[in-house]
Amino acid sequence: MSADQQVQSGAPAHRTVEVPGAVLAVGPAVPADADGLPPALFVHGLGGSADNWTDLMAALADEISGEAVDLPGFGWSAPPQDGNLTLSGHVRAVIGYLEKSGRGPVHLFGNSLGGAVSVRLAALRPDLVRSLTLISPALPEMPPQASAWPTAVLAVPGVPALLRRRAAGSGRTAEQATEDLLRLVYGDIDTIPAERRERAVAEYRRRLGLPYALQATVGSARGIVSAYTERGEQALWRQAAQVKAPVLLVYGLKDKLVSYRSARRACAAFADARLLVLPDSGHVAMMEHPERVARAVRELLAEV
């Protein structure tokens, strides 16, 4: 597949871009200098996609020229060509895109896994990052919340195959499975618009048909667990301390995957941090409360 081809087969308005080790789906195709707005890049979390950022990008459309990337193996991106689903593998792919597109330095946004990717990227390549907005970033938390253990268990050898067999015999519909996933990441699923629920179910069905979907999730989950145990210069908290760009941290008190208790350590770790706490938000504040997150981002951009 050549770079910058339009994605086919019913995908959203994305294009594919070939980078070292992967072919990424990126969208929307907004020129970096559109209306003179500064460029921004959005990186989703484990099991997510660029679609997770639609509402926040729309809320900030008059402030930044935004693009969202599907990490290798997620959304409309193919799995990495070398099978590298580690945190550093995802970082390499995002750096590859920023270098190829020439859009850096960007205002970089990351949620969950995408937050960890963004922290490591900002530490290793400060020349590519103008500011950093981290929504429930997956930074090492020991012990993790009890509600986060099912996700961590994906990293245990043999467990994914067991879960696959159980799911096949459970008789659960795509709607039921999607409902469980939404309950995990939202603070209040009753606030989810019907149209977003329908899109989530459709995406769940599409992913079920992809031979690599489960492996992409499992491999990336293992990558997060491995990153949590890294020491020395690769330790994520040490890399957080190396980030010089201004940082906005967003945490939800109803987050079942990343505890709010991490916020204190994060505020202390980053050299230039400010904090937004959303009492009624879960793990995906940019989807639950895009306007409130956008307001805080505008304040950050005004400082930058």
Backbone as CSV, one residue per row, in Angstrom:
resi,resn,N_x,N_y,N_z,CA_x,CA_y,CA_z,C_x,C_y,C_z
1,MET,0.853,-1.190,0.000,0.000,0.000,0.000,0.887,1.237,0.000
2,SER,0.648,2.162,-0.860,1.468,3.354,-0.937,0.982,4.403,0.042
3,ALA,1.848,5.352,0.331,1.507,6.390,1.290,0.428,7.295,0.728
4,ASP,-0.339,7.880,1.687,-1.333,8.900,1.374,-2.431,8.438,0.431
5,GLN,-2.745,7.143,0.426,-3.906,6.665,-0.310,-5.157,6.875,0.529
6,GLN,-6.287,7.074,-0.106,-7.549,7.135,0.616,-7.932,5.745,1.070
7,VAL,-8.421,5.630,2.320,-8.905,4.363,2.829,-10.241,4.055,2.171
8,GLN,-10.432,2.813,1.769,-11.644,2.413,1.090,-12.544,1.602,2.013
9,SER,-13.524,0.930,1.444,-14.391,-0.016,2.142,-15.178,0.615,3.277
10,GLY,-15.722,1.788,3.056,-16.627,2.368,4.027,-15.963,3.052,5.193
11,ALA,-14.664,3.245,5.161,-13.986,3.927,6.254,-14.360,5.400,6.267
12,PRO,-14.176,6.067,7.410,-14.374,7.511,7.460,-13.380,8.208,6.550
13,ALA,-13.412,9.529,6.528,-12.549,10.298,5.634,-11.127,10.319,6.170
14,HIS,-10.481,9.188,6.070,-9.092,9.042,6.483,-8.241,8.778,5.241
15,ARG,-6.942,8.919,5.420,-6.004,8.511,4.391,-4.965,7.627,5.057
16,THR,-4.255,6.849,4.290,-3.204,6.016,4.861,-1.845,6.631,4.565
17,VAL,-0.967,6.521,5.539,0.374,7.076,5.431,1.370,6.003,5.846
18,GLU,2.307,5.694,4.978,3.308,4.685,5.284,4.429,5.290,6.120
19,VAL,4.700,4.666,7.258,5.763,5.115,8.161,6.646,3.906,8.459
20,PRO,7.800,4.086,9.084,8.648,2.929,9.398,7.898,1.874,10.214
21,GLY,7.768,0.683,9.645,7.168,-0.434,10.354,5.667,-0.531,10.309
22,ALA,4.974,0.437,9.681,3.511,0.410,9.720,2.922,1.282,8.622
23,VAL,1.618,1.074,8.386,0.833,1.949,7.520,-0.322,2.462,8.374
24,LEU,-0.360,3.761,8.598,-1.317,4.349,9.526,-2.482,5.006,8.795
25,ALA,-3.664,4.878,9.386,-4.821,5.652,8.945,-4.829,6.951,9.739
26,VAL,-4.955,8.066,9.029,-4.910,9.386,9.657,-6.054,10.216,9.103
27,GLY,-6.710,10.950,9.958,-7.781,11.793,9.462,-8.210,12.816,10.504
28,PRO,-8.976,13.801,10.113,-9.233,14.154,8.717,-8.004,14.788,8.077
29,ALA,-8.002,14.868,6.773,-6.842,15.392,6.054,-6.866,16.917,6.087
30,VAL,-6.414,17.503,7.186,-6.398,18.953,7.349,-4.981,19.454,7.164
31,PRO,-4.735,20.368,6.222,-3.381,20.891,6.043,-2.885,21.548,7.324
32,ALA,-1.589,21.429,7.572,-1.025,21.966,8.802,-1.204,23.476,8.895
33,ASP,-1.273,24.157,7.764,-1.362,25.609,7.787,-2.769,26.112,7.489
34,ALA,-3.793,25.240,7.659,-5.171,25.643,7.373,-5.547,26.837,8.231
35,ASP,-5.889,27.928,7.564,-6.303,29.149,8.249,-5.246,29.667,9.223
36,GLY,-4.014,29.211,9.050,-2.950,29.657,9.934,-3.009,29.076,11.322
37,LEU,-3.834,28.049,11.543,-3.968,27.466,12.867,-2.799,26.531,13.164
38,PRO,-2.376,26.456,14.420,-1.266,25.557,14.771,-1.705,24.103,14.649
39,PRO,-0.804,23.200,14.261,-1.148,21.783,14.076,-1.273,21.051,15.407
40,ALA,-2.130,20.032,15.398,-2.325,19.191,16.579,-2.495,17.750,16.127
41,LEU,-2.111,16.818,16.997,-2.274,15.398,16.707,-2.882,14.716,17.930
42,PHE,-3.862,13.828,17.670,-4.610,13.151,18.725,-4.328,11.647,18.663
43,VAL,-4.000,11.038,19.821,-3.624,9.623,19.886,-4.546,8.906,20.876
44,HIS,-5.261,7.890,20.400,-6.284,7.200,21.187,-5.691,6.179,22.155
45,GLY,-6.579,5.558,22.940,-6.173,4.572,23.923,-6.344,3.141,23.453
46,LEU,-6.091,2.198,24.355,-6.165,0.769,24.049,-7.575,0.397,23.606
47,GLY,-7.673,-0.228,22.430,-8.969,-0.633,21.904,-9.752,0.488,21.263
48,GLY,-9.200,1.695,21.262,-9.898,2.842,20.698,-9.512,3.104,19.259
49,SER,-9.842,4.303,18.797,-9.518,4.698,17.429,-9.561,6.214,17.337
50,ALA,-9.219,6.716,16.163,-9.259,8.164,15.931,-10.649,8.731,16.174
51,ASP,-11.678,7.914,15.986,-13.059,8.374,16.171,-13.322,8.850,17.599
52,ASN,-12.516,8.392,18.566,-12.700,8.814,19.958,-12.518,10.317,20.143
53,TRP,-11.856,10.957,19.192,-11.527,12.380,19.334,-12.452,13.303,18.555
54,THR,-13.442,12.761,17.871,-14.266,13.563,16.964,-14.866,14.791,17.637
55,ASP,-15.465,14.606,18.809,-16.160,15.715,19.464,-15.198,16.779,19.963
56,LEU,-14.089,16.363,20.553,-13.131,17.347,21.048,-12.480,18.101,19.893
57,MET,-12.164,17.402,18.816,-11.584,18.076,17.655,-12.539,19.115,17.096
58,ALA,-13.833,18.774,17.056,-14.835,19.725,16.560,-14.916,20.940,17.480
59,ALA,-14.814,20.705,18.786,-14.906,21.805,19.741,-13.708,22.739,19.661
60,LEU,-12.588,22.249,19.129,-11.365,23.047,19.041,-11.016,23.437,17.608
61,ALA,-11.970,23.255,16.687,-11.683,23.453,15.263,-11.280,24.882,14.927
62,ASP,-11.662,25.840,15.762,-11.289,27.231,15.491,-9.959,27.604,16.136
63,GLU,-9.369,26.657,16.890,-8.120,26.937,17.605,-6.914,26.209,17.014
64,ILE,-7.147,24.976,16.550,-6.042,24.142,16.085,-6.432,23.417,14.799
65,SER,-5.427,23.041,14.039,-5.606,22.227,12.847,-5.326,20.780,13.238
66,GLY,-6.383,20.051,13.567,-6.214,18.748,14.188,-6.281,17.563,13.248
67,GLU,-5.484,16.564,13.555,-5.557,15.253,12.914,-5.524,14.191,14.012
68,ALA,-6.185,13.069,13.772,-6.159,11.943,14.706,-5.610,10.729,13.984
69,VAL,-4.779,9.971,14.680,-4.120,8.817,14.077,-4.664,7.537,14.695
70,ASP,-4.842,6.505,13.878,-5.139,5.156,14.369,-3.809,4.446,14.589
71,LEU,-3.532,4.051,15.822,-2.293,3.326,16.096,-2.269,1.997,15.338
72,PRO,-1.101,1.437,15.068,-1.012,0.178,14.322,-1.889,-0.920,14.928
73,GLY,-2.749,-1.505,14.085,-3.632,-2.577,14.518,-4.971,-2.121,15.044
74,PHE,-5.200,-0.796,15.147,-6.449,-0.263,15.687,-7.149,0.601,14.643
75,GLY,-8.449,0.800,14.856,-9.200,1.617,13.916,-9.081,1.053,12.520
76,TRP,-8.632,1.895,11.588,-8.485,1.485,10.190,-7.024,1.259,9.813
77,SER,-6.143,1.248,10.813,-4.727,0.973,10.551,-4.467,-0.530,10.567
78,ALA,-3.653,-0.997,9.630,-3.241,-2.397,9.617,-2.304,-2.652,10.792
79,PRO,-2.141,-3.914,11.180,-1.183,-4.213,12.250,0.226,-3.862,11.799
80,PRO,1.149,-3.651,12.733,2.518,-3.291,12.349,3.166,-4.400,11.529
81,GLN,3.951,-4.010,10.566,4.565,-4.973,9.648,5.532,-5.901,10.356
82,ASP,6.158,-5.422,11.435,7.117,-6.245,12.167,6.516,-6.828,13.439
83,GLY,5.205,-6.645,13.648,4.550,-7.198,14.825,4.868,-6.478,16.121
84,ASN,5.529,-5.335,16.041,5.941,-4.614,17.244,4.782,-3.797,17.804
85,LEU,4.150,-4.328,18.855,3.023,-3.657,19.503,3.403,-3.111,20.874
86,THR,4.701,-2.984,21.120,5.150,-2.414,22.383,4.845,-0.922,22.402
87,LEU,4.990,-0.336,23.579,4.793,1.105,23.687,5.764,1.840,22.774
88,SER,7.020,1.405,22.765,8.013,2.058,21.904,7.697,1.864,20.426
89,GLY,7.074,0.719,20.085,6.658,0.506,18.704,5.610,1.513,18.276
90,HIS,4.640,1.783,19.153,3.616,2.786,18.844,4.229,4.187,18.787
91,VAL,5.173,4.461,19.681,5.852,5.764,19.664,6.585,5.947,18.339
92,ARG,7.272,4.895,17.892,7.998,4.964,16.614,7.057,5.312,15.471
93,ALA,5.858,4.709,15.474,4.903,4.959,14.397,4.440,6.406,14.397
94,VAL,4.150,6.953,15.576,3.668,8.338,15.652,4.782,9.312,15.282
95,ILE,5.998,9.042,15.758,7.122,9.885,15.357,7.316,9.821,13.849
96,GLY,7.187,8.612,13.294,7.321,8.459,11.848,6.322,9.302,11.093
97,TYR,5.084,9.356,11.599,4.076,10.169,10.922,4.409,11.656,11.037
98,LEU,4.798,12.110,12.222,5.103,13.528,12.393,6.287,13.947,11.524
99,GLU,7.276,13.080,11.414,8.426,13.412,10.569,8.036,13.435,9.100
100,LYS,7.216,12.481,8.694,6.842,12.410,7.271,5.917,13.553,6.882
101,SER,5.000,13.904,7.783,4.032,14.959,7.467,4.629,16.344,7.608
102,GLY,5.679,16.464,8.405,6.279,17.769,8.628,5.406,18.700,9.459
103,ARG,4.465,18.126,10.221,3.529,18.959,10.979,4.068,19.395,12.342
104,GLY,5.166,18.814,12.772,5.669,19.167,14.091,6.369,20.514,14.117
105,PRO,6.467,21.132,15.295,5.934,20.642,16.567,4.417,20.813,16.638
106,VAL,3.756,19.848,17.276,2.302,19.847,17.354,1.850,19.976,18.809
107,HIS,0.607,20.384,18.966,-0.075,20.233,20.240,-0.529,18.773,20.276
108,LEU,0.050,17.998,21.171,-0.147,16.549,21.188,-1.154,16.163,22.273
109,PHE,-2.145,15.350,21.882,-3.187,14.884,22.789,-3.099,13.363,22.888
110,GLY,-3.213,12.829,24.115,-3.184,11.385,24.281,-4.138,10.937,25.365
111,ASN,-4.841,9.841,25.112,-5.752,9.242,26.092,-5.273,7.838,26.424
112,SER,-5.146,7.511,27.721,-4.832,6.157,28.165,-3.505,5.680,27.555
113,LEU,-3.543,4.605,26.754,-2.334,4.154,26.054,-1.744,5.297,25.240
114,GLY,-2.589,6.058,24.565,-2.113,7.197,23.791,-1.441,8.247,24.658
115,GLY,-1.842,8.320,25.934,-1.178,9.228,26.852,0.235,8.783,27.153
116,ALA,0.418,7.477,27.384,1.763,6.948,27.615,2.628,7.142,26.379
117,VAL,2.053,6.880,25.193,2.772,7.105,23.937,3.223,8.560,23.843
118,SER,2.334,9.478,24.180,2.629,10.907,24.063,3.701,11.354,25.043
119,VAL,3.682,10.795,26.263,4.705,11.146,27.252,6.083,10.710,26.763
120,ARG,6.184,9.460,26.312,7.489,8.979,25.843,7.946,9.772,24.620
121,LEU,7.027,10.084,23.725,7.381,10.849,22.530,7.895,12.232,22.923
122,ALA,7.182,12.895,23.838,7.577,14.253,24.235,8.937,14.260,24.931
123,ALA,9.249,13.173,25.663,10.542,13.090,26.339,11.678,12.851,25.348
124,LEU,11.407,11.977,24.360,12.450,11.602,23.411,12.630,12.621,22.295
125,ARG,11.521,13.255,21.888,11.566,14.194,20.757,10.863,15.501,21.115
126,PRO,11.441,16.288,22.001,10.812,17.558,22.386,10.626,18.514,21.220
127,ASP,11.400,18.316,20.158,11.272,19.177,18.988,9.956,18.973,18.250
128,LEU,9.258,17.871,18.546,8.004,17.566,17.847,6.761,17.959,18.646
129,VAL,6.939,18.450,19.862,5.799,18.679,20.753,5.783,20.124,21.260
130,ARG,4.664,20.793,21.003,4.487,22.174,21.468,3.790,22.216,22.826
131,SER,2.805,21.365,23.012,2.142,21.209,24.306,1.619,19.791,24.381
132,LEU,1.239,19.379,25.597,0.813,18.006,25.826,-0.479,18.020,26.644
133,THR,-1.533,17.387,26.105,-2.782,17.218,26.847,-2.995,15.731,27.068
134,LEU,-3.004,15.315,28.324,-3.084,13.903,28.676,-4.389,13.626,29.420
135,ILE,-5.224,12.778,28.831,-6.515,12.434,29.420,-6.430,11.008,29.951
136,SER,-6.482,10.870,31.274,-6.328,9.560,31.928,-5.139,8.796,31.340
137,PRO,-3.931,9.367,31.394,-2.776,8.700,30.780,-2.425,7.411,31.506
138,ALA,-2.025,6.399,30.744,-1.662,5.094,31.310,-0.228,5.136,31.809
139,LEU,-0.022,5.804,32.937,1.278,5.847,33.586,1.283,4.832,34.727
140,PRO,2.445,4.272,35.066,2.494,3.185,36.047,1.793,3.517,37.356
141,GLU,0.909,2.626,37.751,0.134,2.783,38.975,0.135,1.448,39.707
142,MET,0.757,1.406,40.860,0.883,0.147,41.590,0.334,0.294,43.011
143,PRO,-0.635,-0.559,43.389,-1.321,-1.521,42.514,-2.389,-0.805,41.696
144,PRO,-2.751,-1.362,40.537,-3.832,-0.768,39.752,-5.165,-0.960,40.446
145,GLN,-6.172,-0.172,40.013,-7.516,-0.339,40.543,-8.015,-1.756,40.272
146,ALA,-8.876,-2.247,41.154,-9.436,-3.588,40.962,-10.180,-3.686,39.644
147,SER,-10.871,-2.612,39.244,-11.641,-2.638,38.002,-10.760,-2.635,36.768
148,ALA,-9.461,-2.360,36.937,-8.539,-2.362,35.793,-7.881,-3.718,35.579
149,TRP,-8.043,-4.642,36.527,-7.373,-5.936,36.414,-7.785,-6.729,35.177
150,PRO,-9.071,-6.743,34.780,-9.423,-7.507,33.570,-8.640,-7.085,32.343
151,THR,-8.341,-5.787,32.230,-7.538,-5.318,31.105,-6.096,-5.796,31.241
152,ALA,-5.552,-5.710,32.456,-4.169,-6.152,32.677,-4.017,-7.646,32.431
153,VAL,-5.073,-8.410,32.757,-5.016,-9.865,32.599,-4.837,-10.266,31.136
154,LEU,-5.230,-9.396,30.200,-5.033,-9.698,28.780,-3.568,-9.983,28.467
155,ALA,-2.674,-9.440,29.287,-1.246,-9.606,29.026,-0.727,-10.968,29.461
156,VAL,-1.540,-11.730,30.183,-1.091,-13.027,30.686,-1.189,-14.068,29.569
157,PRO,-0.122,-14.795,29.259,-0.166,-15.814,28.197,-1.276,-16.832,28.449
158,GLY,-2.017,-17.154,27.401,-3.077,-18.149,27.487,-4.442,-17.582,27.799
159,VAL,-4.480,-16.431,28.451,-5.774,-15.846,28.834,-6.586,-15.396,27.619
160,PRO,-5.993,-14.712,26.623,-6.794,-14.289,25.462,-7.492,-15.461,24.766
161,ALA,-6.803,-16.590,24.602,-7.433,-17.742,23.953,-8.604,-18.254,24.787
162,LEU,-8.447,-18.251,26.118,-9.527,-18.679,26.997,-10.721,-17.750,26.883
163,LEU,-10.456,-16.447,26.883,-11.545,-15.484,26.752,-12.252,-15.615,25.409
164,ARG,-11.480,-15.914,24.357,-12.071,-16.075,23.033,-13.024,-17.258,23.012
165,ARG,-12.619,-18.363,23.640,-13.484,-19.553,23.682,-14.746,-19.288,24.502
166,ARG,-14.575,-18.580,25.611,-15.740,-18.280,26.436,-16.709,-17.358,25.714
167,ALA,-16.153,-16.368,25.013,-17.012,-15.425,24.290,-17.782,-16.131,23.187
168,ALA,-17.123,-17.080,22.518,-17.781,-17.805,21.434,-18.969,-18.612,21.936
169,GLY,-18.887,-19.104,23.180,-19.961,-19.924,23.713,-20.943,-19.168,24.578
170,SER,-20.745,-17.865,24.746,-21.600,-17.102,25.649,-22.924,-16.701,25.027
171,GLY,-22.950,-16.592,23.707,-24.178,-16.169,23.036,-24.453,-14.682,23.159
172,ARG,-23.482,-13.907,23.641,-23.695,-12.464,23.784,-23.759,-11.798,22.413
173,THR,-24.644,-10.840,22.294,-24.757,-10.091,21.050,-23.706,-8.993,21.014
174,ALA,-23.509,-8.420,19.821,-22.579,-7.298,19.689,-23.041,-6.124,20.540
175,GLU,-24.358,-5.937,20.636,-24.894,-4.851,21.447,-24.534,-5.044,22.926
176,GLN,-24.657,-6.282,23.409,-24.347,-6.559,24.819,-22.861,-6.387,25.107
177,ALA,-22.029,-6.883,24.200,-20.583,-6.753,24.390,-20.162,-5.283,24.368
178,THR,-20.745,-4.524,23.443,-20.425,-3.100,23.365,-20.869,-2.374,24.620
179,GLU,-22.033,-2.739,25.143,-22.537,-2.132,26.373,-21.546,-2.337,27.521
180,ASP,-20.975,-3.530,27.627,-19.995,-3.812,28.675,-18.754,-2.925,28.518
181,LEU,-18.314,-2.763,27.290,-17.138,-1.929,27.048,-17.417,-0.465,27.383
182,LEU,-18.593,0.007,27.012,-18.950,1.390,27.306,-19.057,1.624,28.805
183,ARG,-19.590,0.645,29.542,-19.671,0.768,31.001,-18.281,0.868,31.625
184,LEU,-17.314,0.224,31.008,-15.958,0.239,31.542,-15.305,1.605,31.389
185,VAL,-15.565,2.304,30.290,-14.831,3.534,30.017,-15.617,4.812,30.295
186,TYR,-16.935,4.730,30.365,-17.749,5.919,30.640,-18.072,6.008,32.120
187,GLY,-18.218,7.235,32.612,-18.672,7.422,33.973,-20.163,7.184,34.096
188,ASP,-20.922,7.551,33.060,-22.374,7.397,33.058,-22.814,7.084,31.631
189,ILE,-23.141,5.824,31.366,-23.470,5.444,29.989,-24.824,5.982,29.550
190,ASP,-25.643,6.449,30.497,-26.940,7.007,30.116,-26.802,8.312,29.345
191,THR,-25.622,8.915,29.399,-25.401,10.180,28.692,-24.921,9.974,27.260
192,ILE,-24.678,8.728,26.860,-24.145,8.455,25.525,-25.248,8.639,24.481
193,PRO,-25.048,9.481,23.489,-26.057,9.656,22.443,-26.284,8.352,21.670
194,ALA,-27.515,8.178,21.194,-27.873,6.956,20.467,-26.981,6.758,19.244
195,GLU,-26.657,7.848,18.564,-25.841,7.739,17.346,-24.459,7.201,17.673
196,ARG,-23.878,7.615,18.830,-22.557,7.126,19.207,-22.634,5.659,19.602
197,ARG,-23.686,5.247,20.265,-23.856,3.839,20.603,-23.907,2.988,19.338
198,GLU,-24.656,3.459,18.353,-24.773,2.711,17.098,-23.425,2.593,16.408
199,ARG,-22.655,3.671,16.413,-21.322,3.628,15.818,-20.422,2.657,16.565
200,ALA,-20.546,2.624,17.881,-19.723,1.726,18.684,-20.059,0.262,18.389
201,VAL,-21.340,-0.047,18.249,-21.758,-1.419,17.931,-21.259,-1.805,16.544
202,ALA,-21.396,-0.898,15.585,-20.942,-1.179,14.221,-19.433,-1.416,14.194
203,GLU,-18.698,-0.632,14.957,-17.249,-0.805,15.003,-16.881,-2.116,15.682
204,TYR,-17.616,-2.502,16.727,-17.359,-3.776,17.395,-17.549,-4.934,16.418
205,ARG,-18.631,-4.890,15.638,-18.891,-5.951,14.649,-17.772,-5.990,13.607
206,ARG,-17.347,-4.808,13.145,-16.284,-4.759,12.132,-15.002,-5.357,12.680
207,ARG,-14.650,-5.024,13.917,-13.417,-5.535,14.505,-13.474,-7.049,14.690
208,LEU,-14.658,-7.587,14.981,-14.794,-9.035,15.138,-14.376,-9.777,13.874
209,GLY,-14.559,-9.136,12.728,-14.228,-9.771,11.462,-12.770,-9.640,11.057
210,LEU,-11.977,-8.927,11.840,-10.567,-8.728,11.499,-9.714,-9.789,12.190
211,PRO,-8.918,-10.532,11.451,-8.142,-11.630,12.050,-7.098,-11.169,13.055
212,TYR,-6.707,-9.901,12.993,-5.636,-9.421,13.857,-6.143,-8.584,15.032
213,ALA,-7.448,-8.358,15.133,-7.971,-7.394,16.113,-7.618,-7.763,17.543
214,LEU,-7.869,-9.022,17.927,-7.588,-9.425,19.301,-6.098,-9.362,19.590
215,GLN,-5.280,-9.792,18.642,-3.830,-9.783,18.855,-3.315,-8.360,19.020
216,ALA,-3.892,-7.403,18.290,-3.466,-6.014,18.436,-3.754,-5.513,19.844
217,THR,-4.930,-5.875,20.371,-5.284,-5.455,21.728,-4.413,-6.147,22.762
218,VAL,-4.251,-7.460,22.605,-3.446,-8.231,23.560,-1.985,-7.773,23.528
219,GLY,-1.433,-7.629,22.333,-0.037,-7.214,22.213,0.207,-5.838,22.806
220,SER,-0.740,-4.930,22.602,-0.594,-3.578,23.148,-0.776,-3.576,24.661
221,ALA,-1.689,-4.429,25.168,-1.846,-4.555,26.623,-0.556,-5.066,27.252
222,ARG,0.058,-6.047,26.608,1.344,-6.547,27.106,2.415,-5.460,27.037
223,GLY,2.328,-4.635,26.001,3.284,-3.539,25.875,3.168,-2.547,27.020
224,ILE,1.923,-2.267,27.448,1.726,-1.356,28.573,2.286,-1.963,29.853
225,VAL,1.950,-3.232,30.092,2.439,-3.902,31.300,3.963,-3.920,31.314
226,SER,4.563,-4.203,30.176,6.020,-4.216,30.085,6.598,-2.832,30.365
227,ALA,5.948,-1.792,29.825,6.424,-0.426,30.044,6.335,-0.042,31.517
228,TYR,5.341,-0.574,32.209,5.187,-0.278,33.639,6.367,-0.802,34.447
229,THR,7.019,-1.849,33.955,8.108,-2.470,34.710,9.488,-1.962,34.298
230,GLU,9.542,-1.100,33.283,10.835,-0.619,32.806,11.499,0.297,33.820
231,ARG,12.797,0.217,33.901,13.572,1.026,34.822,14.579,1.867,34.041
232,GLY,15.294,2.701,34.753,16.323,3.515,34.109,15.732,4.604,33.245
233,GLU,16.410,4.920,32.152,16.001,6.033,31.294,14.667,5.782,30.605
234,GLN,14.271,4.510,30.476,13.007,4.179,29.805,11.812,4.193,30.749
235,ALA,12.027,4.372,32.034,10.918,4.400,32.986,9.993,5.577,32.665
236,LEU,8.703,5.309,32.582,7.760,6.333,32.143,7.721,7.541,33.078
237,TRP,7.778,7.308,34.387,7.754,8.453,35.299,9.018,9.287,35.149
238,ARG,10.144,8.645,34.890,11.379,9.405,34.662,11.267,10.199,33.362
239,GLN,10.661,9.602,32.345,10.476,10.332,31.089,9.494,11.489,31.260
240,ALA,8.479,11.298,32.114,7.549,12.398,32.391,8.301,13.600,32.957
241,ALA,9.262,13.343,33.820,10.038,14.423,34.423,10.918,15.136,33.402
242,GLN,11.175,14.486,32.268,12.011,15.086,31.229,11.224,15.977,30.275
243,VAL,9.892,15.913,30.333,9.047,16.680,29.420,9.102,18.156,29.796
244,LYS,9.475,18.982,28.854,9.577,20.421,29.093,8.368,21.189,28.580
245,ALA,7.595,20.596,27.698,6.421,21.268,27.155,5.364,21.438,28.240
246,PRO,4.537,22.475,28.147,3.442,22.632,29.112,2.443,21.480,28.986
247,VAL,1.941,21.002,30.121,1.102,19.810,30.159,-0.239,20.119,30.823
248,LEU,-1.318,19.656,30.194,-2.650,19.663,30.801,-3.012,18.229,31.133
249,LEU,-3.302,17.975,32.403,-3.698,16.646,32.867,-5.197,16.641,33.131
250,VAL,-5.895,15.634,32.603,-7.343,15.522,32.778,-7.656,14.164,33.391
251,TYR,-8.317,14.178,34.538,-8.691,12.934,35.223,-10.173,12.974,35.577
252,GLY,-10.811,11.802,35.528,-12.202,11.664,35.931,-12.301,10.888,37.230
253,LEU,-13.132,11.337,38.134,-13.266,10.656,39.418,-14.000,9.326,39.294
254,LYS,-14.694,9.109,38.162,-15.392,7.838,37.950,-14.628,6.916,37.000
255,ASP,-13.348,7.202,36.805,-12.506,6.392,35.918,-12.266,5.024,36.552
256,LYS,-12.615,3.966,35.834,-12.450,2.602,36.333,-11.118,1.988,35.929
257,LEU,-10.321,2.689,35.124,-9.067,2.134,34.609,-7.830,2.868,35.126
258,VAL,-7.915,4.178,35.250,-6.805,4.971,35.769,-7.315,5.757,36.976
259,SER,-6.746,5.496,38.127,-7.218,6.118,39.356,-6.824,7.586,39.426
260,TYR,-7.708,8.389,40.012,-7.413,9.803,40.218,-6.201,9.999,41.130
261,ARG,-5.883,8.990,41.939,-4.736,9.143,42.835,-3.432,9.341,42.065
262,SER,-3.431,8.938,40.767,-2.237,9.156,39.942,-2.026,10.630,39.628
263,ALA,-3.072,11.430,39.764,-2.988,12.839,39.388,-1.945,13.585,40.214
264,ARG,-1.875,13.281,41.518,-0.912,13.990,42.371,0.511,13.714,41.907
265,ARG,0.813,12.441,41.624,2.168,12.113,41.180,2.449,12.740,39.821
266,ALA,1.449,12.742,38.948,1.642,13.316,37.618,1.907,14.818,37.714
267,CYS,1.161,15.510,38.552,1.373,16.951,38.707,2.775,17.250,39.216
268,ALA,3.284,16.367,40.079,4.635,16.558,40.611,5.703,16.180,39.600
269,ALA,5.395,15.236,38.722,6.402,14.724,37.792,6.690,15.696,36.657
270,PHE,5.649,16.280,36.080,5.847,17.157,34.926,6.312,18.538,35.398
271,ALA,7.248,19.103,34.657,7.835,20.378,35.061,6.840,21.521,35.003
272,ASP,5.897,21.462,34.049,4.950,22.567,33.843,3.558,21.975,33.636
273,ALA,2.866,21.662,34.745,1.592,20.942,34.662,0.454,21.750,35.261
274,ARG,-0.729,21.558,34.674,-1.970,22.055,35.261,-2.982,20.918,35.200
275,LEU,-3.965,20.932,36.106,-4.846,19.781,36.312,-6.310,20.164,36.153
276,LEU,-7.057,19.314,35.418,-8.511,19.421,35.326,-9.103,18.129,35.864
277,VAL,-9.940,18.234,36.881,-10.611,17.080,37.461,-12.099,17.167,37.151
278,LEU,-12.648,16.089,36.584,-14.067,16.041,36.225,-14.757,15.007,37.117
279,PRO,-15.515,15.443,38.098,-16.113,14.516,39.070,-17.028,13.465,38.457
280,ASP,-17.698,13.786,37.365,-18.681,12.875,36.785,-18.182,12.188,35.523
281,SER,-16.863,12.186,35.300,-16.309,11.592,34.082,-15.599,10.282,34.374
282,GLY,-15.573,9.413,33.355,-14.840,8.167,33.431,-13.503,8.282,32.729
283,HIS,-13.184,7.255,31.924,-11.861,7.134,31.321,-11.695,7.940,30.039
284,VAL,-12.797,8.368,29.443,-12.733,9.045,28.138,-13.404,10.415,28.229
285,ALA,-12.806,11.289,29.009,-13.399,12.610,29.252,-13.612,13.385,27.960
286,MET,-12.773,13.163,26.954,-12.925,13.910,25.699,-14.192,13.504,24.962
287,MET,-14.746,12.316,25.273,-15.993,11.867,24.668,-17.181,12.220,25.556
288,GLU,-16.999,12.169,26.866,-18.092,12.461,27.789,-18.328,13.959,27.973
289,HIS,-17.245,14.719,28.049,-17.353,16.155,28.341,-16.418,16.957,27.438
290,PRO,-16.626,16.878,26.116,-15.691,17.551,25.199,-15.617,19.062,25.392
291,GLU,-16.730,19.696,25.708,-16.717,21.152,25.850,-15.913,21.578,27.073
292,ARG,-16.040,20.822,28.162,-15.294,21.171,29.379,-13.800,20.933,29.184
293,VAL,-13.461,19.845,28.493,-12.047,19.605,28.193,-11.536,20.683,27.242
294,ALA,-12.336,21.042,26.246,-11.924,22.056,25.268,-11.669,23.399,25.951
295,ARG,-12.473,23.730,26.948,-12.278,24.990,27.668,-10.906,25.019,28.338
296,ALA,-10.532,23.903,28.959,-9.220,23.834,29.613,-8.092,23.863,28.579
297,VAL,-8.312,23.222,27.432,-7.301,23.238,26.381,-7.110,24.658,25.852
298,ARG,-8.201,25.391,25.702,-8.090,26.778,25.234,-7.236,27.616,26.196
299,GLU,-7.414,27.377,27.487,-6.607,28.108,28.466,-5.126,27.746,28.328
300,LEU,-4.863,26.451,28.080,-3.484,26.021,27.869,-2.905,26.674,26.621
301,LEU,-3.655,26.666,25.546,-3.175,27.234,24.286,-2.917,28.736,24.429
302,ALA,-3.747,29.406,25.221,-3.551,30.832,25.439,-2.220,31.090,26.145
303,GLU,-1.847,30.197,27.067,-0.564,30.332,27.755,0.599,30.067,26.802
304,VAL,0.433,29.041,25.961,1.506,28.683,25.030,1.732,29.795,24.027
